[in-house]
Each structure stands twice: as C-alpha cells, then as structure tokens.
Amino acid sequence: MTAALALLFFCPLAAVYARHVAHVLRRAILSGRSSVTGAVMRRLILPAVVAVGFALAVAGRPAVVAALPPRLAASGTILWALDLWRQLGEIALIFFFVAVPYVMGSLLGAVAAALGYPRVPAAPTDPADATAP
C-alpha cells in the first residue's frame, strides 16, 4: 500500500520528466543521429545504475555479502565495488524525491520514444523552408 502511494505521489514529476526525455530522444532518432535502440539504451544506463544502487542501499551490506558466492565474497575488489555502488544508492536515497522521479521518468520517456511519442515534425532540410511562415 505504501509503495502504491509513493508511486502515485511521484507520477506527476516522472510524467513531466518522461515527456522531456521522449522529446529529446525522438529528436535524436528523427534527425538520424542514432537508432532507436542506441538512443534508448544510452538513456537508460544511469537510471539502471541508480536503481540497483537503491536496492543495494536498502538491502544493506550484510545481506549483499551473504548473497554472493564464497569466492566473490572473499574478493576485496568486488566488495569495494559493491560498497561504492551501495554508497551511490545511499546518496540517491537521501535525494529520494529527485532520484525516484528521475528513474521513473527516464524509463517512461524511453518507452514513449521507442513507441513513437511525441510526434515531432522533422527538421526542415532546406534553409529557405526554415524562414517561411
């Protein structure tokens, strides 16, 4: 119930950011600078990192280490990387009211752009067309 209320609270902010993301992605796709898959994947990398950081921060270090295979749990490098990722998640939890709409809006905007929304007119190719009323 609490999660549903939190999502309901963040949906308006996420929708505004999703509209911006969809517009930027559609412009990039229509201009031919990138493909749909490339543009969407580039836009979803950072929100995915933040979302995993959320999960690591909420789970805590002992739960994460217990879930690792023994060989990985003994690796200092793996533990250091997971601690760094968990700290990123803790920072995101501190900025919860910004980070959650960012993750949700990025995901919704990428889906909207992949589905063809918004209908953005193509940029004029002829300079004479750009000055015409």
N, C-alpha and C positions, 0 to 999 in steps of 0.2 A: 504494500500500500504506500509506504513512504517513497519507494523508488518511483512509483507511478506519479505521485505528486511532484517529486523533484523533476521528472521528465516534463510534466505539464508546465511547471514553472519556467523551465529553460527553453521550451519550444519556441516562444516568440523571438528570443535572441538568436537561437540557432537558425530560425527561418530567415531572418534578416541577413545573417552572415552567409547562409546557404545560397540565397539569391545572388549575392555578390560573387561568391565562388563560381556559381553556374555561369554567370555573365562573363567573368574573366576566362573561364575555360572554353566557353563557346566561341568567344572572340579568337582565342588562340587556335582552336580547331578549324574555324571557318577561314582564318587567314592562311592556313596551310603550314603554320609554323610547327605543328605537332599533330600526331594522330590522337584519336580519342583515348586509346589505351595508354599511350605515353603521358598525355596530359593528366589523366585521372590518377595514374599510379604515382606520378611526381607529386601531385597534390595531397595524396593520402599517406605518404611516408611519415611525416612529422606527427599527424594525429594518431597514427598507429603506435608510434613510439611513446607518445604521451598516454595513450590508453593502456598500454602494457605497464608503463610506469605507475599508473593509478592502481592497477591490480597488484603489482609488487609492493607498493606502499601500504595498501590495505591489508594484504596477507602478512606482511612483516618478514623479517629476515629468518627467524627460526623455521617458519613454515616453508619458505622457499628453499632453504638448505635441506630440509628434510625431504622435499620432493625431488631433489637431484639424485642421480645415480652416485654411488660412493666415489667413483673415480673423479667425477666432476666436482663433488663436494670437497674433495681434498685439494683441488686446484686453486691456488691463490689468485690467479688471473681471472678465472671465472667468477669467483666470489667478489673480487674487486669490481668487475664489470656489472655484476648484479647489484652490488651496493650503490654504484654510481647511478644505475638505472632506477633503483628504488628511491634514491635521493631526488632525482628528477621528478618522480611520481609524488614525492612528499611536497616538493615546491608547487607542483600542479594542484595538489590538494589544498595548499594554502591559498592559491588563486583559483579556488574551486568555481567561483561564479563567472570567471572568464574562461577557464580551461574546458569546462563541460560544454558550453555552447560552441566553443571552437571545434572540439572534436565532433560534436553532433552536426554542426553546420558544414564542416568540411565533408563529412560523409554524405549528407543530404545534397549538398551542392554538386559533388562529383557524380552522384547518381542522376541528378536532374540534368547535368550537362551531357552525360552519356545517353540519356533518353531524348535529348534534343531540345531541352528547355533552357533558356528562353529563346524564342525565335528572334535571333539577332540578324538584321539585314547585313548582307555582305558589304564590305567597304568598297567604295567606288574605285575602279581601276583607272578611269580616265580623269585627269585633273580638271577638265572642263566640266565634268559632271559634278564635282565637289563644290563648285562655285554656283551652280544653277540653283534657283529657289525651289 
